[in-house]
Amino acid sequence: MIYIKMATSTMICLLAMFGLAVGQYLNLLQSNPSQAFLQGFPSNFQDNNIGIFPAQRLPVNGLGYSKTKNIEELASKYKNSFSNPPPPLGAGQDPATQTCGLAPAFCTKSRYRSIDGTCNNLQRPTWGIPQTPYGRLVKFKYGDGISSFPRAVSGKELPNPREISSYLFPSKQLVDPIWNLNAQQWGQIITHDMSLTAGIAQSHKDTVSCCDDNGQLSRDAASNPLCAPIIIPPTDAVHSQVGTQCMNFVRTGTTRDRGCTPPFAPAEPLSTVTAYMDASFCYGSSDGQARPIRSYLGGRMRTILRNGREWPPQDPNVTLTCESAQSPNEPCYLAGDIRVNQNPQLTILQIIVLREHNRIADALSAINPHWDDETLYQEARRIVIAELQHINYYEYLPIFLGYDNMVKNKLIYPGAHSYVNDYNPNVDPTVLDEHATAAFRHFHTLIRGYLQLISENRRLAGIVRLSDWFNRPLLVELENAFDDLTRGLTFQPQDYSDQFWDSEITQFLFKRNNTFGGDLRATDIQRGRDHGLGSYVATRASCGLSVPKSFHEMTDFIPKQNVQLLELIYEHPEDVDLVVAGSLETNVPGAQTGPTFLCIITEQFYRTRVGDRFFFENGADPDIAFTPSQLESIRHGASIARVLCDNSDNIHHMQPKAFQQISHSNKPVPCSKLPAIDLTLWRDVGF
């Protein structure tokens, strides 16, 4: 429980000041929205967004923990004593899931990416592959130096995550005036492409129960090393009404759990998907995932035809995967990522990308009828990945990281008419724990709890409640819901990037048949501690930012009211969680995060680009590069607007900037007027 260190009258006054500040902010939204929201940029942003803030990308491998020679020597020293060899053939287990990244026996040069990311880096073939640890900017902060939860400087337990969520991240509806819900939802596509924390169910019910369905502590919660339930304070404004004691929380699978770490070395949390931006959410991160979702005909992915429309294949275990389904006959999809059914709009974007693969495979088959299934599959996959990389770097990321920041730090090369040969085999693309577990999770604040269904003439056709449709994709196949929700993504504003979270994800997350559900913000805070993330202060230091030595010094980058609340909650500045304070910083103008998260995310996406030998703009190796004309066509024709148009059912108009709300300068146009990739450039001229 959080113990308040001020007199009651002082606390009441402080909360009143906080409420007044919010009220003033709301007034500002109404009177001068352009002043209230600084994260947007106009249509001519390439000229107007120069020099707003300094470069934030940090020197690669210069931020504390990294895969240095010393680390490699240490790993080699312990190799024989603490290796965890895969199970023997025929053991009935996926070998990769039993160890910490399986290196191939050797690498052969291929025109195409491997499904599991191996041999992307020919010198270090296990970089970026599944079942390997997250990267780090800051050393681990485990309480015992090995795996236990961090503790305060005083040695006490850190403040309760649920109370922090309630105090600092309440529900308020402040919506973004520029960017739509598609921008928020596409961020989930990107994060699912690059990371999946090991050992936890993510969306459906965990097989390990630390806190039962009625919110009561399980008998072995205190003794089970996998359990770290979030305790509900007796004064909780919501859950105390129904006698809830806890929220389930299962610890992440680590190198220590799999016997890959020496006894006294820190446990390293594992990610189970490729770190590369390779559309693994669609194609899978292993042969075992890829095979069941391929049709092996014409290069296509498997689909089911219902009512004249293509849908993903059915998951064989509906009752587990789609636990909210009321019948085993309801749609429950199988895809390259297990989270495909988590929420309706995520499901829609997954289906859109699946259909895009098949659309391209069909076109390539017509252009090159002599190509076999494998060639069609790999070439279509290669084009889809290039489309997504272009959308991510040139449409999506500038919204959140700032256009000027991305240019300065060499994440994008606007105006380039040839290859950008910036691949560096010494750059590790592994996803940083600070990115996946803290910084990128900040964008959960953008989620809207009620989703609009929008008709072709851009009129409201209905509204659905998010928590009613977690893990129940039936909704997207009902009547015109697929198109109406797709238009809703591009029409409805996202929430503003701030400290206010929608109650649908802090009070009703995965509520199933209960009145209330989980709290995503409390879970994020607990997950950061589970991973032993470094403190907010230590992370700022690693970024080369000013380091506050007192709570008062935090007011330089966090509003005073929030700093006062932090001082009430935490005993010492070095106790403050990165997940918490990073989300309280004032947004950098032109971006949608404060400086600490901006530093982390910028560094991550630099590594993701430069550490990928197959990145779509790289032309150093002609065997894997697109031709110059193909590359130009991708740059000209790949857009989120065109992908949505081409793969919906009956959407005929779309605004050209489909992450941006409709406006006088971004009106819907006929889909046929949007630029498109010229697939005839892939004609095999040898035939």
N, C-alpha and C positions, 0 to 999 in steps of 0.2 A: 504494500500500500504506500502511496505517496504521502509523506508527512509534510504538511504545510508549515513553513518556517516564519510566516508573518502573522500578525494579529488579524482576527476575523475582519475587523473594520477596514484594515489595509487591503486585505484580499478583495473585499467587496468593491472597494474603490478602484483597484486595479482592473477587475473584471468589467467594471462600468466603463473605465477608460478604453478597454479593449473593444467593448460593444460600440462605444462612441466612434472609435476609429473605423470600425466596419461600416457604421452608418454613414460616416463622411465619405468612405470609399464608394458606397452605393450611390450617394448623391453625385459624386464625381463621374460615375458611370453614366448617369442620366444627363449630366450637364456637359461633360467634355470627355467622351469615351476615348478619343485619340490620346488624351493625356493619361488616362487611367491604364490603357493597354499599350505598352511599348514594345511588345514582342512581335508585332506584325510588320510586314514590309510591303510597300506598294508595288504595282505592276512593273515599275521601272527601278526596282530595288537594286539592280546591278550598279546604278549610278548613285543612288541616294543612300546606300547603306555602308559607305566606305569610311573606315576610320572611327567607328563608334566605340570599339573597345579593343584592348590589346590581344595579341595572339594568346591562345590558351593551351595549345598542344605542347606537351612536355617531351623532353628527350627520351626516346625509346630506350628501355632497359636502364634508365637512370633514376628509378623511383623506388629504391629499396629492394624488396624481395624480387628476384628474377632468376631465370634459369642461367646463372653464371657458371663459369668453369668450376668454382668451388662447390656449387650445388651438385653439378654433374659428378665431381670427384666423390662427394659424400654419398650420392646415390650408388656409384660404382662400388664404393667401400662396403656398403651394406647389401649389395645385390645378392650375394649367395646366402646370407643369413635371413633376409626378410623378403625375398621375392615370393610372389604368389602365382605359381604357374597355373595355366588354364586347365580345366578338367580334361580328362582323356576323351578322345573321339568316342562317340556313342554314349556319353554320360547323360545325355538328355538335357544339357544346359547350354545356353549360349555362352561360349567361352569368354567373349568380351565382357559380359556382365559380371564375371567372377574375378576379374583382375582389374588393373588400372591402365588400360590402353595396350592393345596388342600390336606390336610392330610387325610389319610384313617381313617375310624372309628376305626379300629384295624388292627393289623398285624397277619397274620397266617404264620407259617413257610412253605416254599415251596421249592421244589427242583430247581425251575426255577425263573429267574428274572421276576419281573413285567415289563410290557411294558413301564411304565412311571417312573420306578426307585423307586417307593414308597416301603418302607420296606426293601430296601437293608440294611440300618442300622436299626436294630430292635429297638434301643433305640431312634433314631432320624429319624423317617420314612420319613420326608420331605427333608432330605439332598440329594442334587443331582437331584431333580425332576424338571420337566419343570415349566415354569412360576414363577421362583424364581430369586432373585437378584444374580448377579455375586458377587464373593468374592473380598476382597480388601487386598492389602499389605500396602497401604498408604491412609490416610484420603482424603476425597473428596476436590477438589480445585475449587468448584463453585465460581463464582464472588460474589454472594450474600450469599454464604454458603448453598444455598438450591437447585438451579437448573440452574442459569444463567451461560453463558459461562465464563471461567476463564479470568482474566485480568492481565496485566503486573503489576509488583511491583509498577510502577508509577501510576497505575489506568487507563492507556490507553488500547486500544484494542491490543490483541496480533497480531503479523504479519500475513499477508494474507497467507492462506494455499497453494493457487495456486502458489504464488511467491516463497514460500519456496520449493515447489516441483520443480519448474523450476530451481532455483539456485543450490539446493543441490542434486537433484536426476535426473540428465539428463539421456538421453538414450545413452548407450555405450554397444557394444557387447563384453563383456568379459565372455567367457564360461568356465565352470568348466572342468578340465582335467580328473576327475575321475568319478563323479556321473552323472547319466543320468536324463532325464526329468521325468521319473517315480518317482524319489525321490521327486522332486518338487510337482508333482501332487498328490502323496499319502499323502502329508502333508495337502492338502485340504480335502481329505477324513477324516483324523483324526480330523481336526478342525470342519468340519460339523457334525461329530459324537458327539462332545462335547459341541457345543454352536451354538446358532442362536439368534441374537439380536432381541428383540421384536419391532414390530411396523413399520418395514421398509420392502420393497419388496425384497431387496438384489440383485436380478438379473433382474427381469422384471420391468416395469415401475411402479413407486409409484402411488398410488391412490391420494395421497396428492401432489398437484403441487405448489411448491414454485418458480419454474423456469420452464417456458413452453418448449415445444419441440423445439422452435426456439432460446432457450437460453436467453429469455427475462424474467425479473422479473414479477411474478404474482402480481395482484393488491393487494392481501392480504398478500404478503410475509412478510411485516413488522409487521402486526398485528396478524398473525396466530402463536400461541405459538409452533406449531409443526415445523415451518419453520426456517431454518438457512442456506439459500443458500450460496454457495461459490461464492464470487464475483470475476469476471474476471478483472484483471487490464487492463486499456486501452492500456498499452504497451505490452500486452501479445503477444509473438512472433507467436503464432498459432491462437488463437481465435479472436484477434483483426482484422484479415483479413476478418472475416465473421460477425463482429459486435456482437459477443456473450457477453452478460452481466453477465451471471451466470451459475452455474451448480446446479442442484436440490440437495437438502439435507434435509431430513426429520429426525427430532430428534427421538431418541430411546424411546420406551415405558418404563415407570418406575413405581415403586411402588406408586409414587405420582399421576400419571395419573389414577391409578386404585383405589385410595382412601385407600391404605394400609399403608400410611406413615403419621405421625403427621404433622400438618401444617408447622412447622419450622424445621423439620428434613430433611437432605439431600435426594434428590430423588435418588433412587437406580435403575440403569438400569437392565432390566430383560432379561434372556435367556429363550427361549421357547422350548428347547429340554433337554433331560437328560444330566447331566454332566458326566455320566459314559461312559467308552469306551465299548459300548454295541451294536455297529452296528445299532444305531437308524436311521442312514441315509438310511438303507435298510428296517428296520422293523417298523419304526415310533416311536413316543414318547407318543402316547396316543392310546386308543382303537379306537377312531375315525379315526386315521390315519392307524392303523394296519388292520382293518377289510376290507377295499376295496382292499387291495393288497394281501390278502390271498385267495387261491383257495378253502380251506377247503376240499381238496381231497389229500390224501397221504402225508399230511404235507407240501405241496408245496406252494410257492408263486405264485400269478397270473402272467401269461405271455400270450403273443399273439404270435402265430406261423406265421411267414412270410418267404417265400422262404426257408422253412426248418430250420429256426433259431428262437430261443426264444428271445422275446423282452419284456420289461416291458409293463404293460397295458397302454392304452391311457388315458391321462388327459382329463376330460370332458370339460375343458375350454381352448381350444387351443389358442384362440385369445388373452387371457390374459397371460397365462403361457408361451407360446412360441410366443411372439409378433413378432418375426422376420420371422415366418413361412409365406409363401406366399399362403398357402391354408389350410383351416381347416382340410383337409385330410392328411396333413403331419404328420409324427410321432411326438408326444409330450408326454413325458412319465410321468407316475404317480408312485411315489416311497415314501419311508418313509421320505424323505426330499424334501422340495419344490424347492431346488436349483439343482435338478438332471439334468436339461436341460441347465445349465448355460454355459458350454463350452464343446467341443467334448470329451476331454480326461477325464474330470470328469465324463461325462456320460458313457464312456467306462468302467471305474473302477466300477461305480455303477452297471452296467449290469454284469460285471464279478462276483461281490459279490452275486448278485441276482441268477445268474446261479449256483454259488457254493452252495448256499443253496439248490436249487432244485436237484443238483447232489447228495449231501449228503442225502437229504430226500429220493430220489429214492433208493440209496444204502441201507439205513437203512430199508426201506420198504421191500426190497428183503431179507435182513438178518433176519428181525423180522416181518413176514407178519401178525402177530397177533396184532401189535401195531396200535392204532387208529390214526386218523389225528392229534389230539392235541399232542399226545406223539411224533409222528414223527416230527411235526413242532417244538416243544420245544427242542427236542434232537438235531435236525439239527441246530437250532438257537444257541444252547449252544456250539456246536462244531465250528460253524463259528465264533462266538465271541472269542472263545479260539484261533483259528487260527490267527485272526486279532490282538489280544493282543500279541501273540508271535511274529508276524511279526513286530508290532509297537515297541516293547521293545527290541527285539534282532536283528532285521535287520535295521529298519528305524532310531530310535532315536540315536543309537551310532554314526551315520553319523553326526548328527547335534549337539549333546550334548557332544560327545566324550566318547569313551568306558571306559576309566579310571575314568572319572567323574561319569559315571553311576554306576560303580562298587563301588566306594568309598561312594556314597550317597545312596546305597542300592536300586537302581532302577532295577538292574538286578543281577542275580546269575548264572553266567556262570559255567557250569560243574555240576550244581545241578542234582542229580539223584533221588530226592524224593521231597516231598512237601516243599514249602517255606511258612511257616505260619506267615506272617507278617501283617495280617489284624489287623487294630487298629480302633475300633469303635469311638475313640475320634478324629480321623483325618477326617476333612471335605473335601470331594472330589469336592465341588463346584468349578467351573472354576473361576479362578482369572481374574478380569477385566484387570489387567496389562498384563496378558498372552494373552487373546482373542483379546484385542483391541490395543495392542502395540507390545509385543514381538513376538508372532507367526505371526503377519502380516508382520514382517520384511521379511519373506520368499517369499513375493510377488516379491522380487527382482530376484528370480530364474526363473520366468516365461519367456518363449520364445514366441515371437510374431508370428512366422511362424512355422508351425508344419510339420514335415517330415512324409511322408508315406513310409514305408520300406517293401520290398518284403521278401519272405522266404529266399532267398539267400543273404539277407542283402544289397540289392541295393536300391538306391533312386527311388521310384515309383511316387513321386509327392510331392507337397508342398501346404499347404492351409494357408490362412491368418486367424489368430485367430479372429479378429474383424468381419469377414464376417460370423461367425458361432456362435456367442453368442445367446443363447436361440433358436437355430434351430438345433435340433439333427438329422434332416434328413441325414446329412452327414454320420453318422456312419452306416447307412443302405445302402449306395450307393456302389454297386459292392463289392470290397474287402476292403473297407475303414476300417471296424471294425478291421480286422486283421492287415492291414497295419499301422493304427494309433497305435494299441497296440504294434507292433514291434517298431514303431517310438518312443514310450515312453521309451523303453529299449535301444534304439540305439542312439538317439539324446542327446547331452550333455545339462544339465540344465545351465542356466546362473550362473555366479559366485555370491557368497553371498557378496554383496558389496552395495555401494550407488547408483549404476547405474540401472535404470529401463527401461524396454523395452517400446518404445513409443506406442505400441499397447494398453498398459494399462494406459498410462499417457496422451495420446492424442485422443485415439479412443475407449475407454471403452464404451460398449453398445451404439455405435453410431447410431444404427438403420438405418434410411434412411438419416441421416445427413452426411456431409463431415467429421466432427470431432465428438468426443464423450467426455466422462468424463475422470477424472484423478483419478486413484485409490490411488495414494500417497497423493494427496490433500484431498481426502475423508478420508483416514486413519487418517490424522492429525486432520481434523475437528471432526471425530468420537471420538478421544481421548479427545478433549475439550468438546464435547457433554456429555461424561461420567464423566467429572470432574476429569480425571486422575491426580494424583499428578505429580509434575514436575520431570524432569530428575534428578535434584539434590536430591530431597526428596526420590526418589526411590532408588538411589544409597545408601543413608543413611539406608534405610530399609533393604537393602541387606548386610549391614556391609562392604560396599566398601568405599574407600576414597571419601570424599565429596569435590568437588572443590568450593573454595570461590571466584574464579575469572575465567574469560575465560582462562587466561594463564594457570591455573592449570589443565584445561581440556586436555592440550596437552600431559599429561601422558598417556591417553588412547584413544584420538581422534587425527588423524593426524593434524599437525599444520595448513595446508591450510584450512581444514574444520573448525577448531576452529576460524580462522580469518573470515571466512564467517559467522559463527554463531554470532560473535561479531558485524558484519555489520548488521545482520538481527534483532537480539534481543537486547533489552536495558540492560538486567541484566541476569546473569547466572541462577537465580531462575525462569526466564520467560521461559527458554528453554523447549520445549515439550519433554516428554519421547519418544514419537513415533519418533521424529526427531533425537535426539542425540544418542539414543540407536542404531539406524541403522548406525551411523557414527563411532562407536567405532571400533578399530582394532580387528579382530577376534582372539579369544583365540586359540592358537595352538591346533589342534586336534578337534576343534569345528567349527561351521559355524556362530557364533555370537560373539559379544563382551561380556565382563564380566557381564554387567547389564542384558541384555536379557538372558544370560546363567543362571544367578541366578534365574530369574523369571520362565523360562521354566523348569529348573531342579526341582524347588520347586513344580510346577504344576504337573508334571508327577510322582513325588513321592506321592503327595496327591491322584492322580488318581488311582494309584496302591494300596497303603496301605489303602485307604478309601473305597475300593470295596470288600465287603464280598464275592462276586462271582468271584474274580480274578482267572484266570485259574490255577495258581500254588498253590493256597490256599487249604490245605487239612484238616484244623482243624475240619470241619464239614463233616463227611462222607456222609451225606444225599445230599450234593450239590457238593462234590468233584469228580473229575475224579478218576478212579482207578489208581494205580501207573503205570500199563502198558499202559493205555490210555494216561496218562500225558506224558510218555516217547515217545509214538508214535507221539503226537502233537509236542513235542520239536524236534523230529527227522524229521518229515515229513511236517510240516507247513512252507511254504516259499512263498514269493511273486512270485517266478519263477514258482512253481508248480501250484499255483492258476491261473496264467495267462495261463499256458499250458492247464489246465483241462477245461477251460471255454471260450477259444477262438474258432473260427470256424475251421481254418486250419493252426494253428501254430504247427509245429512239432519239432522245436528246440528252445532252450532258454538257455542263459547263467545262471549258477547256482546262481550267485549274481545279481539279476535282478534290483537292484537299482544302480548297478555299470555298467559303460560302458564296452563294449566288449574289451578284451585285451588278450595278450598271456596267462595270468593266469586266464582268465575268458571267455573262448570260449564257444559258443553255443554247447549244447549237445542234443541228442534226449530227448524229454520230458519224455520218458519211463525210462530214466536213472536217473531222479531226484527222490530223496526220496519222499515218499507219506505217508499219515496217513493210518494206517491199520484199516479200519472201521469194520472189523470182530471182533475187540475187544469190540464192542458194542453189540455183540450177547447176547440176553437175555437167560441166561443159565437155567432159570426156565422153559423153554418151549422146 
